[in-house]
Amino acid sequence: MSDEPFPFGGGENGALIRALDWSDTGLGPISEWPESLKTTVSVLLRSPVPIVLLWGPDGIMIYNDAYSIFAGGRHPLLFGSKVRDGWPEVADFNDNVMKVGLSGCTLSYRNQELTLHRSGVPEQVWMNLDYSPVLGEDGRPEGVFAIVVETTQQVLAERALGIAEERLRQALNASGMVGTFSWHVQSDTFYSDARFAEMFSVDSAKGDKGAPLSEYLAGIHPEDVRRIADAVNHAVLTQEKYVQEYRLLQKDGSIRWVEMRGECLYSENGKPDRFVGVVIDVTNQKNAQERQRLLAREADHRVK
């Protein structure tokens, strides 16, 4: 390595490191830094990924430009500070990081939730964090190398999507809609919503991946399956709209009534291409009709 500290630049933080008087940090002037520390700092300065080095028992912080963005209003005061003092709101978390890292072990977190005060106010954030020990001149851990990737926007987006999907499920439940389907006739590959697949006793993962039509037909009540298979074939051959009511035999032995509506779409050469449609749960209506029928029969018996 050149006698000049960090001769290959290192962005804004490389210049900041050169300008800082490190004598007040406990590390001493850069000229006295061990080669292991200089090498590690040179590596992190050139990385586009947010990285912070926590050196020594106190975890004195040295980091790159990408980490500066993550640090927000705490930058550049974090430079040369002890990690427990620099991030006091998560001092206990970092205390464990230092103990584990300096013992020679690694740590890894995915979407770790923490509350940071990057701009002077509490802020809930999520991060992927990877910690590994950095060996000194004698081969023993002298610091901790931390890769910090914020995932807050991803986590919030996934949560928002989950809320939207739950609202959609509630709306579908209220309307009785089970879901949509698309049967690719030529390849005999049936695609559906996850909820649709589950109601037909098919693995929900196969909804997106696709499965043979026979797997969905297997979920139909044995007394109805032949009628439904014939009706599907009839719709494919005649190009007529498909409307059928039938029973589904659930895994717990219960019965659900559904109404399927669909039609077959054809390619330019006239061959059946895709059979698409929707399924509606009509169990409540069927049960209500059955109750009305029983009440009417009971009333008829009383009259007689």
C-alpha positions in Angstrom: 0.0 0.0 0.0 1.2 3.6 -0.8 2.5 5.7 2.1 -0.3 8.1 1.2 -3.4 7.1 3.2 -6.1 5.8 0.8 -4.5 6.9 -2.4 -7.4 5.8 -4.6 -9.9 8.4 -3.5 -12.9 7.0 -1.8 -15.4 9.7 -2.6 -16.5 12.5 -0.2 -15.9 10.3 2.8 -12.4 9.4 1.7 -11.6 13.2 1.7 -13.4 13.6 5.1 -11.3 10.7 6.6 -8.1 12.4 5.5 -9.2 15.8 6.9 -10.3 14.5 10.3 -8.0 14.6 13.3 -8.2 11.0 14.4 -5.9 11.6 17.3 -9.0 12.5 19.4 -10.9 9.3 18.5 -8.7 6.7 20.2 -7.5 5.4 16.9 -4.5 7.8 16.7 -3.3 9.5 13.5 -3.8 7.6 10.2 -0.1 7.2 9.8 -0.2 5.0 12.9 -3.1 2.8 11.9 -2.4 -0.9 11.4 -2.4 -2.2 7.9 -5.5 -4.3 8.6 -7.4 -1.1 9.5 -6.2 0.8 6.4 -7.0 -2.1 4.1 -10.5 -2.5 5.5 -11.2 1.2 5.2 -9.9 1.2 1.6 -12.2 -1.7 0.7 -15.4 -0.1 2.3 -14.7 3.3 0.7 -14.8 1.7 -2.8 -18.1 -0.2 -2.2 -21.4 1.1 -3.6 -23.2 -0.7 -0.7 -23.7 1.1 2.6 -20.9 -0.2 4.9 -19.7 1.0 8.3 -16.6 -0.3 10.1 -16.8 -0.5 13.9 -13.2 -0.6 15.2 -12.0 -1.5 18.6 -13.9 -2.3 21.7 -15.8 1.0 21.5 -16.8 0.4 17.8 -15.3 3.7 16.4 -17.3 4.3 13.2 -15.7 4.7 9.8 -18.1 4.5 6.8 -18.5 5.1 3.1 -20.6 7.6 1.0 -23.5 5.1 0.7 -23.7 4.8 4.5 -23.8 8.6 4.8 -27.1 8.6 3.0 -28.5 6.0 5.4 -27.2 8.0 8.4 -29.2 11.1 7.3 -28.8 14.0 9.7 -26.4 12.1 11.9 -23.7 12.5 9.2 -20.9 13.6 9.5 -21.0 13.7 13.3 -20.9 9.9 13.3 -17.4 9.8 11.9 -15.0 8.8 14.6 -17.8 8.4 17.2 -18.3 5.3 19.3 -21.2 3.4 17.9 -23.1 3.2 21.2 -22.9 7.0 21.5 -23.5 7.7 17.8 -26.8 5.7 17.9 -27.9 5.9 21.5 -31.4 4.8 20.7 -30.2 1.4 19.7 -27.2 1.2 22.0 -28.3 -2.2 23.4 -28.6 -3.7 19.9 -25.1 -2.4 18.9 -23.7 -3.6 22.3 -24.7 -7.1 21.3 -23.2 -6.6 17.8 -19.9 -5.6 19.2 -19.8 -8.5 21.7 -20.6 -11.1 19.0 -18.4 -9.6 16.3 -15.3 -9.2 18.6 -15.8 -12.8 19.7 -15.2 -13.9 16.1 -18.8 -14.7 15.2 -21.1 -13.3 12.6 -24.7 -11.9 12.7 -27.3 -11.5 10.0 -30.7 -9.9 10.1 -33.4 -9.6 7.5 -35.9 -6.8 7.6 -34.8 -5.9 11.2 -37.1 -3.3 12.6 -35.5 -0.5 14.6 -36.4 3.0 15.7 -33.7 5.6 14.7 -33.5 9.3 15.2 -31.7 10.2 12.0 -33.4 13.6 11.7 -33.9 14.3 15.3 -37.3 12.5 15.6 -38.1 8.8 16.1 -38.4 7.0 12.8 -39.4 3.4 12.3 -37.1 1.7 9.8 -36.3 -1.8 8.5 -32.9 -3.1 7.4 -31.0 -6.1 6.2 -27.9 -6.2 8.4 -24.8 -8.4 8.0 -22.0 -8.2 10.6 -18.6 -10.0 10.4 -15.4 -9.7 12.4 -12.3 -8.0 11.0 -9.0 -9.5 12.1 -6.1 -7.4 13.3 -2.4 -7.9 12.8 -2.3 -10.8 15.3 -5.2 -12.6 13.7 -7.6 -11.8 16.4 -10.9 -9.8 15.9 -10.2 -6.1 16.2 -13.4 -4.7 14.6 -16.8 -5.4 13.1 -17.6 -5.0 9.4 -21.3 -4.1 8.9 -23.2 -4.0 5.6 -26.4 -2.0 6.1 -29.2 -2.1 3.5 -32.4 -0.2 4.3 -35.6 -2.1 3.3 -38.1 0.3 4.7 -39.8 1.2 1.5 -40.0 -2.4 0.4 -41.5 -3.5 3.8 -44.0 -0.7 3.7 -44.9 -1.5 0.1 -45.5 -5.1 1.0 -47.6 -4.2 4.0 -49.7 -1.8 1.8 -50.1 -4.6 -0.8 -51.1 -7.0 2.0 -53.8 -4.5 3.2 -55.0 -4.1 -0.3 -55.2 -7.8 -0.9 -57.1 -8.3 2.4 -59.6 -5.6 1.4 -60.0 -7.3 -2.0 -60.6 -10.7 -0.2 -63.2 -9.1 2.0 -64.9 -7.6 -1.1 -64.8 -10.9 -2.9 -66.2 -12.7 0.2 -69.0 -10.2 0.5 -69.9 -10.7 -3.2 -69.4 -14.4 -3.1 -66.7 -14.3 -5.7 -64.3 -17.1 -5.4 -61.9 -16.0 -8.2 -61.0 -16.2 -11.8 -59.5 -18.9 -13.9 -57.9 -19.5 -17.3 -57.6 -23.0 -18.8 -55.0 -23.1 -21.6 -56.8 -25.8 -23.6 -53.9 -27.0 -25.9 -51.4 -27.5 -23.1 -54.1 -28.5 -20.6 -52.8 -26.0 -18.0 -55.3 -24.5 -15.6 -54.4 -21.3 -13.8 -56.4 -19.7 -11.1 -56.4 -17.4 -8.0 -54.9 -19.0 -4.9 -58.3 -18.8 -3.1 -60.0 -20.5 -6.2 -57.4 -23.3 -6.0 -57.9 -23.9 -2.3 -61.6 -24.2 -2.7 -61.1 -26.9 -5.3 -58.7 -28.7 -2.9 -55.7 -27.9 -5.1 -52.4 -26.6 -3.7 -52.6 -22.8 -3.8 -49.1 -22.5 -5.3 -50.4 -24.3 -8.3 -52.8 -21.5 -9.0 -49.9 -19.4 -10.5 -47.8 -22.3 -11.7 -50.7 -24.1 -13.4 -52.0 -27.6 -13.2 -53.9 -30.1 -15.4 -57.7 -29.5 -15.5 -58.1 -33.0 -13.9 -56.7 -31.8 -10.6 -59.5 -29.2 -10.3 -62.1 -31.7 -11.5 -61.0 -33.9 -8.6 -62.3 -31.3 -6.2 -65.9 -31.5 -7.6 -68.4 -33.7 -5.9 -68.3 -37.2 -7.4 -72.0 -37.0 -8.4 -71.4 -33.8 -10.4 -68.0 -34.2 -11.9 -69.1 -36.1 -15.1 -71.8 -33.5 -15.8 -69.4 -30.7 -15.4 -66.7 -32.3 -17.6 -69.3 -32.9 -20.3 -70.5 -29.3 -20.0 -67.0 -27.9 -20.4 -66.4 -30.1 -23.5 -69.7 -29.0 -24.9 -68.8 -25.3 -24.5 -65.5 -25.8 -26.2 -67.0 -27.6 -29.2 -70.0 -25.4 -29.6 -68.6 -22.0 -28.6 -71.6 -21.5 -26.3 -71.4 -19.7 -23.0 -70.7 -21.9 -20.0 -72.9 -21.6 -16.9 -73.1 -24.4 -14.4 -73.9 -24.9 -10.7 -72.3 -27.7 -8.8 -70.9 -28.9 -5.5 -67.3 -28.9 -4.3 -66.2 -31.5 -1.8 -64.0 -29.8 0.8 -61.0 -31.5 2.5 -63.0 -31.4 5.8 -65.9 -33.2 4.3 -68.2 -30.2 4.0 -70.0 -29.2 0.8 -69.7 -25.8 -1.0 -72.0 -24.8 -3.9 -70.5 -22.7 -6.7 -71.7 -21.2 -9.9 -69.1 -21.1 -12.8 -69.5 -18.8 -15.7 -67.1 -18.8 -18.6 -66.4 -19.1 -22.3 -63.8 -20.5 -24.6 -61.6 -18.2 -26.7 -60.2 -19.4 -30.0 -57.0 -18.7 -31.9 -57.0 -17.3 -35.4 -57.0 -20.8 -37.0 -60.2 -21.6 -35.1 -58.7 -23.9 -32.5 -59.7 -23.6 -28.9 -57.1 -21.5 -27.1 -58.2 -20.5 -23.6 -61.2 -21.2 -21.5 -61.7 -18.2 -19.1 -64.3 -17.3 -16.5 -65.2 -16.7 -12.9 -66.6 -18.8 -10.0 -69.1 -17.5 -7.4 -69.8 -19.2 -4.1 -73.6 -19.7 -3.9 -73.6 -21.9 -0.8 -75.6 -19.5 1.3 -78.2 -19.0 -1.4 -78.5 -22.8 -1.9 -78.8 -23.3 1.9 -81.5 -20.6 2.1 -83.4 -22.3 -0.8 -83.2 -25.6 0.9 -84.5 -24.2 4.2 -87.4 -22.5 2.3 -88.2 -25.8 0.6 -88.2 -27.7 3.9 -90.4 -25.0 5.5 -92.8 -25.1 2.6 -93.0 -28.9 2.8 -93.6 -28.8 6.5 -96.3 -26.2 6.1 -97.9 -28.4 3.4 -97.9 -31.4 5.7 -99.7 -29.4 8.4 -102.4 -28.3 6.0 -103.0 -31.8 5.0 
